[in-house]
Amino acid sequence: MGETTDPIETKYGYDIIKLVERFTAGIPAFDEVEQHVEGFLYDQKIQPAMRAYLTQLRKDSYVVIAPGYVDSGAERPSDAVLAKKEK
């Protein structure tokens, strides 16, 4: 770590390379990536459910959109179709 090369001539000029980090070659062990995989799968499942829940809360609540503002949380047609398919 921290090793540097001598100047290397390239077509763009000279480069000096410094080793900052090393990685082992190949596929990482499952134990090393398990939390990342679980987080990814959880996010994949929770996002549509969270969107449907928040959309339902907005429908059940009293919301007034002032003139000149855009309701960025409004239900989009594609969300309504997905929510009905999941039920």
Jmol script that loads the backbone (N, CA, C; Angstrom):
load data "model"
ATOM      1  N   MET A   1       0.830  -1.165   0.000  1.00  0.00           N
ATOM      2  CA  MET A   1       0.000   0.000   0.000  1.00  0.00           C
ATOM      3  C   MET A   1       0.887   1.246   0.000  1.00  0.00           C
ATOM      4  N   GLY A   2       0.445   2.223  -0.725  1.00  0.00           N
ATOM      5  CA  GLY A   2       1.180   3.469  -0.773  1.00  0.00           C
ATOM      6  C   GLY A   2       2.369   3.448  -1.727  1.00  0.00           C
ATOM      7  N   GLU A   3       2.582   2.335  -2.414  1.00  0.00           N
ATOM      8  CA  GLU A   3       3.707   2.238  -3.347  1.00  0.00           C
ATOM      9  C   GLU A   3       3.420   3.087  -4.578  1.00  0.00           C
ATOM     10  N   THR A   4       4.463   3.683  -5.149  1.00  0.00           N
ATOM     11  CA  THR A   4       4.307   4.471  -6.372  1.00  0.00           C
ATOM     12  C   THR A   4       5.256   3.934  -7.439  1.00  0.00           C
ATOM     13  N   THR A   5       4.871   4.132  -8.685  1.00  0.00           N
ATOM     14  CA  THR A   5       5.712   3.689  -9.798  1.00  0.00           C
ATOM     15  C   THR A   5       6.652   4.815 -10.206  1.00  0.00           C
ATOM     16  N   ASP A   6       7.609   4.460 -11.009  1.00  0.00           N
ATOM     17  CA  ASP A   6       8.418   5.478 -11.666  1.00  0.00           C
ATOM     18  C   ASP A   6       7.532   6.125 -12.720  1.00  0.00           C
ATOM     19  N   PRO A   7       7.914   7.288 -13.227  1.00  0.00           N
ATOM     20  CA  PRO A   7       7.100   7.905 -14.281  1.00  0.00           C
ATOM     21  C   PRO A   7       6.947   6.966 -15.487  1.00  0.00           C
ATOM     22  N   ILE A   8       5.707   6.859 -15.973  1.00  0.00           N
ATOM     23  CA  ILE A   8       5.388   6.011 -17.119  1.00  0.00           C
ATOM     24  C   ILE A   8       4.963   6.926 -18.255  1.00  0.00           C
ATOM     25  N   GLU A   9       5.617   6.780 -19.414  1.00  0.00           N
ATOM     26  CA  GLU A   9       5.286   7.629 -20.554  1.00  0.00           C
ATOM     27  C   GLU A   9       4.069   7.067 -21.281  1.00  0.00           C
ATOM     28  N   THR A  10       3.070   7.911 -21.493  1.00  0.00           N
ATOM     29  CA  THR A  10       1.886   7.555 -22.261  1.00  0.00           C
ATOM     30  C   THR A  10       1.741   8.558 -23.391  1.00  0.00           C
ATOM     31  N   LYS A  11       0.754   8.361 -24.253  1.00  0.00           N
ATOM     32  CA  LYS A  11       0.573   9.297 -25.358  1.00  0.00           C
ATOM     33  C   LYS A  11       0.073  10.655 -24.869  1.00  0.00           C
ATOM     34  N   TYR A  12      -0.372  10.730 -23.622  1.00  0.00           N
ATOM     35  CA  TYR A  12      -0.850  11.990 -23.059  1.00  0.00           C
ATOM     36  C   TYR A  12       0.200  12.680 -22.193  1.00  0.00           C
ATOM     37  N   GLY A  13       1.347  12.069 -22.015  1.00  0.00           N
ATOM     38  CA  GLY A  13       2.397  12.632 -21.170  1.00  0.00           C
ATOM     39  C   GLY A  13       2.901  11.557 -20.231  1.00  0.00           C
ATOM     40  N   TYR A  14       3.360  11.982 -19.078  1.00  0.00           N
ATOM     41  CA  TYR A  14       3.891  11.051 -18.086  1.00  0.00           C
ATOM     42  C   TYR A  14       2.869  10.853 -16.961  1.00  0.00           C
ATOM     43  N   ASP A  15       2.759   9.616 -16.480  1.00  0.00           N
ATOM     44  CA  ASP A  15       1.868   9.285 -15.369  1.00  0.00           C
ATOM     45  C   ASP A  15       2.676   8.623 -14.268  1.00  0.00           C
ATOM     46  N   ILE A  16       2.283   8.896 -13.039  1.00  0.00           N
ATOM     47  CA  ILE A  16       2.824   8.197 -11.881  1.00  0.00           C
ATOM     48  C   ILE A  16       1.627   7.545 -11.195  1.00  0.00           C
ATOM     49  N   ILE A  17       1.737   6.248 -10.940  1.00  0.00           N
ATOM     50  CA  ILE A  17       0.617   5.496 -10.373  1.00  0.00           C
ATOM     51  C   ILE A  17       0.926   5.166  -8.918  1.00  0.00           C
ATOM     52  N   LYS A  18      -0.078   5.374  -8.046  1.00  0.00           N
ATOM     53  CA  LYS A  18       0.071   5.067  -6.623  1.00  0.00           C
ATOM     54  C   LYS A  18      -0.947   4.006  -6.246  1.00  0.00           C
ATOM     55  N   LEU A  19      -0.492   2.960  -5.547  1.00  0.00           N
ATOM     56  CA  LEU A  19      -1.368   1.890  -5.079  1.00  0.00           C
ATOM     57  C   LEU A  19      -2.073   2.368  -3.811  1.00  0.00           C
ATOM     58  N   VAL A  20      -3.401   2.449  -3.875  1.00  0.00           N
ATOM     59  CA  VAL A  20      -4.184   2.942  -2.752  1.00  0.00           C
ATOM     60  C   VAL A  20      -4.881   1.801  -2.021  1.00  0.00           C
ATOM     61  N   GLU A  21      -5.360   0.811  -2.781  1.00  0.00           N
ATOM     62  CA  GLU A  21      -6.121  -0.274  -2.177  1.00  0.00           C
ATOM     63  C   GLU A  21      -5.956  -1.534  -3.015  1.00  0.00           C
ATOM     64  N   ARG A  22      -5.995  -2.674  -2.346  1.00  0.00           N
ATOM     65  CA  ARG A  22      -5.917  -3.959  -3.046  1.00  0.00           C
ATOM     66  C   ARG A  22      -7.210  -4.735  -2.844  1.00  0.00           C
ATOM     67  N   PHE A  23      -7.626  -5.444  -3.873  1.00  0.00           N
ATOM     68  CA  PHE A  23      -8.794  -6.315  -3.810  1.00  0.00           C
ATOM     69  C   PHE A  23      -8.360  -7.707  -4.214  1.00  0.00           C
ATOM     70  N   THR A  24      -8.958  -8.720  -3.600  1.00  0.00           N
ATOM     71  CA  THR A  24      -8.649 -10.080  -4.009  1.00  0.00           C
ATOM     72  C   THR A  24      -9.411 -10.370  -5.296  1.00  0.00           C
ATOM     73  N   ALA A  25      -8.814 -11.137  -6.145  1.00  0.00           N
ATOM     74  CA  ALA A  25      -9.427 -11.473  -7.425  1.00  0.00           C
ATOM     75  C   ALA A  25     -10.524 -12.502  -7.222  1.00  0.00           C
ATOM     76  N   GLY A  26     -11.487 -12.500  -8.129  1.00  0.00           N
ATOM     77  CA  GLY A  26     -12.527 -13.516  -8.108  1.00  0.00           C
ATOM     78  C   GLY A  26     -13.804 -13.051  -7.447  1.00  0.00           C
ATOM     79  N   ILE A  27     -14.689 -13.983  -7.251  1.00  0.00           N
ATOM     80  CA  ILE A  27     -15.996 -13.717  -6.672  1.00  0.00           C
ATOM     81  C   ILE A  27     -15.852 -13.698  -5.147  1.00  0.00           C
ATOM     82  N   PRO A  28     -16.361 -12.641  -4.484  1.00  0.00           N
ATOM     83  CA  PRO A  28     -16.245 -12.597  -3.018  1.00  0.00           C
ATOM     84  C   PRO A  28     -17.103 -13.672  -2.366  1.00  0.00           C
ATOM     85  N   ALA A  29     -16.716 -14.072  -1.173  1.00  0.00           N
ATOM     86  CA  ALA A  29     -17.476 -15.070  -0.421  1.00  0.00           C
ATOM     87  C   ALA A  29     -18.837 -14.491  -0.046  1.00  0.00           C
ATOM     88  N   PHE A  30     -19.828 -15.344   0.062  1.00  0.00           N
ATOM     89  CA  PHE A  30     -21.183 -14.882   0.373  1.00  0.00           C
ATOM     90  C   PHE A  30     -21.225 -14.132   1.700  1.00  0.00           C
ATOM     91  N   ASP A  31     -20.448 -14.586   2.673  1.00  0.00           N
ATOM     92  CA  ASP A  31     -20.422 -13.921   3.974  1.00  0.00           C
ATOM     93  C   ASP A  31     -20.027 -12.453   3.849  1.00  0.00           C
ATOM     94  N   GLU A  32     -19.159 -12.138   2.888  1.00  0.00           N
ATOM     95  CA  GLU A  32     -18.695 -10.765   2.696  1.00  0.00           C
ATOM     96  C   GLU A  32     -19.764  -9.876   2.071  1.00  0.00           C
ATOM     97  N   VAL A  33     -20.646 -10.435   1.273  1.00  0.00           N
ATOM     98  CA  VAL A  33     -21.642  -9.625   0.555  1.00  0.00           C
ATOM     99  C   VAL A  33     -23.068  -9.878   1.035  1.00  0.00           C
ATOM    100  N   GLU A  34     -23.238 -10.712   2.038  1.00  0.00           N
ATOM    101  CA  GLU A  34     -24.576 -11.090   2.487  1.00  0.00           C
ATOM    102  C   GLU A  34     -25.416  -9.882   2.887  1.00  0.00           C
ATOM    103  N   GLN A  35     -24.860  -8.968   3.679  1.00  0.00           N
ATOM    104  CA  GLN A  35     -25.628  -7.798   4.109  1.00  0.00           C
ATOM    105  C   GLN A  35     -26.003  -6.918   2.924  1.00  0.00           C
ATOM    106  N   HIS A  36     -25.109  -6.781   1.971  1.00  0.00           N
ATOM    107  CA  HIS A  36     -25.404  -5.975   0.783  1.00  0.00           C
ATOM    108  C   HIS A  36     -26.552  -6.603  -0.017  1.00  0.00           C
ATOM    109  N   VAL A  37     -26.519  -7.914  -0.185  1.00  0.00           N
ATOM    110  CA  VAL A  37     -27.558  -8.625  -0.933  1.00  0.00           C
ATOM    111  C   VAL A  37     -28.895  -8.514  -0.206  1.00  0.00           C
ATOM    112  N   GLU A  38     -28.883  -8.713   1.119  1.00  0.00           N
ATOM    113  CA  GLU A  38     -30.122  -8.607   1.895  1.00  0.00           C
ATOM    114  C   GLU A  38     -30.705  -7.201   1.794  1.00  0.00           C
ATOM    115  N   GLY A  39     -29.845  -6.180   1.889  1.00  0.00           N
ATOM    116  CA  GLY A  39     -30.301  -4.799   1.778  1.00  0.00           C
ATOM    117  C   GLY A  39     -30.903  -4.514   0.416  1.00  0.00           C
ATOM    118  N   PHE A  40     -30.264  -5.021  -0.614  1.00  0.00           N
ATOM    119  CA  PHE A  40     -30.764  -4.823  -1.979  1.00  0.00           C
ATOM    120  C   PHE A  40     -32.133  -5.474  -2.160  1.00  0.00           C
ATOM    121  N   LEU A  41     -32.281  -6.702  -1.706  1.00  0.00           N
ATOM    122  CA  LEU A  41     -33.560  -7.408  -1.837  1.00  0.00           C
ATOM    123  C   LEU A  41     -34.639  -6.741  -0.997  1.00  0.00           C
ATOM    124  N   TYR A  42     -34.287  -6.286   0.203  1.00  0.00           N
ATOM    125  CA  TYR A  42     -35.253  -5.597   1.067  1.00  0.00           C
ATOM    126  C   TYR A  42     -35.742  -4.322   0.386  1.00  0.00           C
ATOM    127  N   ASP A  43     -34.814  -3.519  -0.138  1.00  0.00           N
ATOM    128  CA  ASP A  43     -35.189  -2.277  -0.824  1.00  0.00           C
ATOM    129  C   ASP A  43     -36.086  -2.558  -2.020  1.00  0.00           C
ATOM    130  N   GLN A  44     -35.780  -3.613  -2.744  1.00  0.00           N
ATOM    131  CA  GLN A  44     -36.550  -3.981  -3.930  1.00  0.00           C
ATOM    132  C   GLN A  44     -37.996  -4.310  -3.554  1.00  0.00           C
ATOM    133  N   LYS A  45     -38.190  -4.950  -2.405  1.00  0.00           N
ATOM    134  CA  LYS A  45     -39.530  -5.317  -1.957  1.00  0.00           C
ATOM    135  C   LYS A  45     -40.253  -4.141  -1.294  1.00  0.00           C
ATOM    136  N   ILE A  46     -39.540  -3.336  -0.519  1.00  0.00           N
ATOM    137  CA  ILE A  46     -40.176  -2.305   0.291  1.00  0.00           C
ATOM    138  C   ILE A  46     -40.585  -1.083  -0.527  1.00  0.00           C
ATOM    139  N   GLN A  47     -39.870  -0.760  -1.583  1.00  0.00           N
ATOM    140  CA  GLN A  47     -40.166   0.456  -2.339  1.00  0.00           C
ATOM    141  C   GLN A  47     -41.592   0.480  -2.895  1.00  0.00           C
ATOM    142  N   PRO A  48     -42.047  -0.550  -3.607  1.00  0.00           N
ATOM    143  CA  PRO A  48     -43.431  -0.515  -4.101  1.00  0.00           C
ATOM    144  C   PRO A  48     -44.456  -0.497  -2.968  1.00  0.00           C
ATOM    145  N   ALA A  49     -44.197  -1.253  -1.896  1.00  0.00           N
ATOM    146  CA  ALA A  49     -45.128  -1.291  -0.770  1.00  0.00           C
ATOM    147  C   ALA A  49     -45.185   0.066  -0.080  1.00  0.00           C
ATOM    148  N   MET A  50     -44.048   0.711   0.092  1.00  0.00           N
ATOM    149  CA  MET A  50     -43.999   2.023   0.723  1.00  0.00           C
ATOM    150  C   MET A  50     -44.719   3.057  -0.136  1.00  0.00           C
ATOM    151  N   ARG A  51     -44.517   2.991  -1.433  1.00  0.00           N
ATOM    152  CA  ARG A  51     -45.170   3.931  -2.355  1.00  0.00           C
ATOM    153  C   ARG A  51     -46.697   3.761  -2.287  1.00  0.00           C
ATOM    154  N   ALA A  52     -47.175   2.511  -2.277  1.00  0.00           N
ATOM    155  CA  ALA A  52     -48.613   2.257  -2.198  1.00  0.00           C
ATOM    156  C   ALA A  52     -49.173   2.749  -0.865  1.00  0.00           C
ATOM    157  N   TYR A  53     -48.441   2.527   0.226  1.00  0.00           N
ATOM    158  CA  TYR A  53     -48.875   2.969   1.548  1.00  0.00           C
ATOM    159  C   TYR A  53     -48.972   4.488   1.605  1.00  0.00           C
ATOM    160  N   LEU A  54     -47.937   5.178   1.119  1.00  0.00           N
ATOM    161  CA  LEU A  54     -47.953   6.643   1.134  1.00  0.00           C
ATOM    162  C   LEU A  54     -49.040   7.208   0.223  1.00  0.00           C
ATOM    163  N   THR A  55     -49.283   6.552  -0.908  1.00  0.00           N
ATOM    164  CA  THR A  55     -50.350   6.986  -1.812  1.00  0.00           C
ATOM    165  C   THR A  55     -51.705   6.854  -1.127  1.00  0.00           C
ATOM    166  N   GLN A  56     -51.904   5.759  -0.409  1.00  0.00           N
ATOM    167  CA  GLN A  56     -53.160   5.570   0.316  1.00  0.00           C
ATOM    168  C   GLN A  56     -53.317   6.607   1.421  1.00  0.00           C
ATOM    169  N   LEU A  57     -52.248   6.925   2.131  1.00  0.00           N
ATOM    170  CA  LEU A  57     -52.310   7.957   3.160  1.00  0.00           C
ATOM    171  C   LEU A  57     -52.708   9.305   2.561  1.00  0.00           C
ATOM    172  N   ARG A  58     -52.155   9.606   1.381  1.00  0.00           N
ATOM    173  CA  ARG A  58     -52.489  10.875   0.727  1.00  0.00           C
ATOM    174  C   ARG A  58     -53.962  10.893   0.328  1.00  0.00           C
ATOM    175  N   LYS A  59     -54.485   9.765  -0.135  1.00  0.00           N
ATOM    176  CA  LYS A  59     -55.904   9.695  -0.523  1.00  0.00           C
ATOM    177  C   LYS A  59     -56.803   9.907   0.690  1.00  0.00           C
ATOM    178  N   ASP A  60     -56.400   9.343   1.835  1.00  0.00           N
ATOM    179  CA  ASP A  60     -57.216   9.406   3.044  1.00  0.00           C
ATOM    180  C   ASP A  60     -57.081  10.739   3.784  1.00  0.00           C
ATOM    181  N   SER A  61     -56.106  11.549   3.437  1.00  0.00           N
ATOM    182  CA  SER A  61     -55.877  12.802   4.154  1.00  0.00           C
ATOM    183  C   SER A  61     -56.434  13.993   3.386  1.00  0.00           C
ATOM    184  N   TYR A  62     -56.440  15.119   4.032  1.00  0.00           N
ATOM    185  CA  TYR A  62     -56.917  16.356   3.431  1.00  0.00           C
ATOM    186  C   TYR A  62     -55.692  17.149   2.993  1.00  0.00           C
ATOM    187  N   VAL A  63     -55.462  17.231   1.709  1.00  0.00           N
ATOM    188  CA  VAL A  63     -54.296  17.933   1.171  1.00  0.00           C
ATOM    189  C   VAL A  63     -54.777  19.006   0.206  1.00  0.00           C
ATOM    190  N   VAL A  64     -54.288  20.228   0.420  1.00  0.00           N
ATOM    191  CA  VAL A  64     -54.622  21.332  -0.471  1.00  0.00           C
ATOM    192  C   VAL A  64     -53.344  21.742  -1.192  1.00  0.00           C
ATOM    193  N   ILE A  65     -53.403  21.742  -2.508  1.00  0.00           N
ATOM    194  CA  ILE A  65     -52.248  22.148  -3.307  1.00  0.00           C
ATOM    195  C   ILE A  65     -52.455  23.610  -3.685  1.00  0.00           C
ATOM    196  N   ALA A  66     -51.581  24.461  -3.200  1.00  0.00           N
ATOM    197  CA  ALA A  66     -51.680  25.892  -3.482  1.00  0.00           C
ATOM    198  C   ALA A  66     -51.392  26.147  -4.951  1.00  0.00           C
ATOM    199  N   PRO A  67     -52.021  27.174  -5.525  1.00  0.00           N
ATOM    200  CA  PRO A  67     -51.780  27.502  -6.936  1.00  0.00           C
ATOM    201  C   PRO A  67     -50.293  27.758  -7.188  1.00  0.00           C
ATOM    202  N   GLY A  68     -49.801  27.211  -8.276  1.00  0.00           N
ATOM    203  CA  GLY A  68     -48.402  27.404  -8.648  1.00  0.00           C
ATOM    204  C   GLY A  68     -47.484  26.299  -8.149  1.00  0.00           C
ATOM    205  N   TYR A  69     -48.000  25.386  -7.324  1.00  0.00           N
ATOM    206  CA  TYR A  69     -47.181  24.290  -6.814  1.00  0.00           C
ATOM    207  C   TYR A  69     -47.575  22.991  -7.500  1.00  0.00           C
ATOM    208  N   VAL A  70     -46.634  22.063  -7.549  1.00  0.00           N
ATOM    209  CA  VAL A  70     -46.866  20.764  -8.175  1.00  0.00           C
ATOM    210  C   VAL A  70     -46.918  19.706  -7.082  1.00  0.00           C
ATOM    211  N   ASP A  71     -47.880  18.824  -7.156  1.00  0.00           N
ATOM    212  CA  ASP A  71     -47.999  17.735  -6.192  1.00  0.00           C
ATOM    213  C   ASP A  71     -47.081  16.601  -6.633  1.00  0.00           C
ATOM    214  N   SER A  72     -45.859  16.604  -6.111  1.00  0.00           N
ATOM    215  CA  SER A  72     -44.883  15.595  -6.525  1.00  0.00           C
ATOM    216  C   SER A  72     -45.188  14.217  -5.948  1.00  0.00           C
ATOM    217  N   GLY A  73     -46.066  14.156  -4.952  1.00  0.00           N
ATOM    218  CA  GLY A  73     -46.416  12.874  -4.349  1.00  0.00           C
ATOM    219  C   GLY A  73     -47.710  12.302  -4.864  1.00  0.00           C
ATOM    220  N   ALA A  74     -48.287  12.940  -5.869  1.00  0.00           N
ATOM    221  CA  ALA A  74     -49.565  12.462  -6.400  1.00  0.00           C
ATOM    222  C   ALA A  74     -49.396  11.103  -7.060  1.00  0.00           C
ATOM    223  N   GLU A  75     -50.465  10.342  -7.027  1.00  0.00           N
ATOM    224  CA  GLU A  75     -50.447   9.014  -7.636  1.00  0.00           C
ATOM    225  C   GLU A  75     -50.324   9.147  -9.153  1.00  0.00           C
ATOM    226  N   ARG A  76     -49.409   8.403  -9.690  1.00  0.00           N
ATOM    227  CA  ARG A  76     -49.253   8.368 -11.144  1.00  0.00           C
ATOM    228  C   ARG A  76     -50.073   7.203 -11.664  1.00  0.00           C
ATOM    229  N   PRO A  77     -50.543   7.291 -12.897  1.00  0.00           N
ATOM    230  CA  PRO A  77     -51.358   6.186 -13.442  1.00  0.00           C
ATOM    231  C   PRO A  77     -50.660   4.832 -13.342  1.00  0.00           C
ATOM    232  N   SER A  78     -49.357   4.797 -13.541  1.00  0.00           N
ATOM    233  CA  SER A  78     -48.646   3.519 -13.483  1.00  0.00           C
ATOM    234  C   SER A  78     -48.656   2.951 -12.064  1.00  0.00           C
ATOM    235  N   ASP A  79     -48.634   3.835 -11.034  1.00  0.00           N
ATOM    236  CA  ASP A  79     -48.696   3.360  -9.652  1.00  0.00           C
ATOM    237  C   ASP A  79     -50.047   2.725  -9.351  1.00  0.00           C
ATOM    238  N   ALA A  80     -51.117   3.320  -9.848  1.00  0.00           N
ATOM    239  CA  ALA A  80     -52.459   2.797  -9.599  1.00  0.00           C
ATOM    240  C   ALA A  80     -52.609   1.406 -10.217  1.00  0.00           C
ATOM    241  N   VAL A  81     -52.094   1.218 -11.405  1.00  0.00           N
ATOM    242  CA  VAL A  81     -52.182  -0.072 -12.082  1.00  0.00           C
ATOM    243  C   VAL A  81     -51.389  -1.115 -11.307  1.00  0.00           C
ATOM    244  N   LEU A  82     -50.175  -0.759 -10.850  1.00  0.00           N
ATOM    245  CA  LEU A  82     -49.346  -1.701 -10.097  1.00  0.00           C
ATOM    246  C   LEU A  82     -50.001  -2.059  -8.766  1.00  0.00           C
ATOM    247  N   ALA A  83     -50.567  -1.077  -8.082  1.00  0.00           N
ATOM    248  CA  ALA A  83     -51.197  -1.327  -6.790  1.00  0.00           C
ATOM    249  C   ALA A  83     -52.380  -2.293  -6.933  1.00  0.00           C
ATOM    250  N   LYS A  84     -53.156  -2.150  -8.001  1.00  0.00           N
ATOM    251  CA  LYS A  84     -54.297  -3.037  -8.210  1.00  0.00           C
ATOM    252  C   LYS A  84     -53.856  -4.450  -8.553  1.00  0.00           C
ATOM    253  N   LYS A  85     -52.747  -4.573  -9.292  1.00  0.00           N
ATOM    254  CA  LYS A  85     -52.255  -5.901  -9.655  1.00  0.00           C
ATOM    255  C   LYS A  85     -51.749  -6.645  -8.428  1.00  0.00           C
ATOM    256  N   GLU A  86     -51.141  -5.920  -7.467  1.00  0.00           N
ATOM    257  CA  GLU A  86     -50.565  -6.560  -6.285  1.00  0.00           C
ATOM    258  C   GLU A  86     -51.632  -7.095  -5.351  1.00  0.00           C
ATOM    259  N   LYS A  87     -52.831  -6.511  -5.370  1.00  0.00           N
ATOM    260  CA  LYS A  87     -53.906  -6.961  -4.467  1.00  0.00           C
ATOM    261  C   LYS A  87     -54.478  -8.236  -4.921  1.00  0.00           C
TER     262      LYS A  87
END
end "model"
wireframe off; spacefill off
backbone 0.3
color backbone group
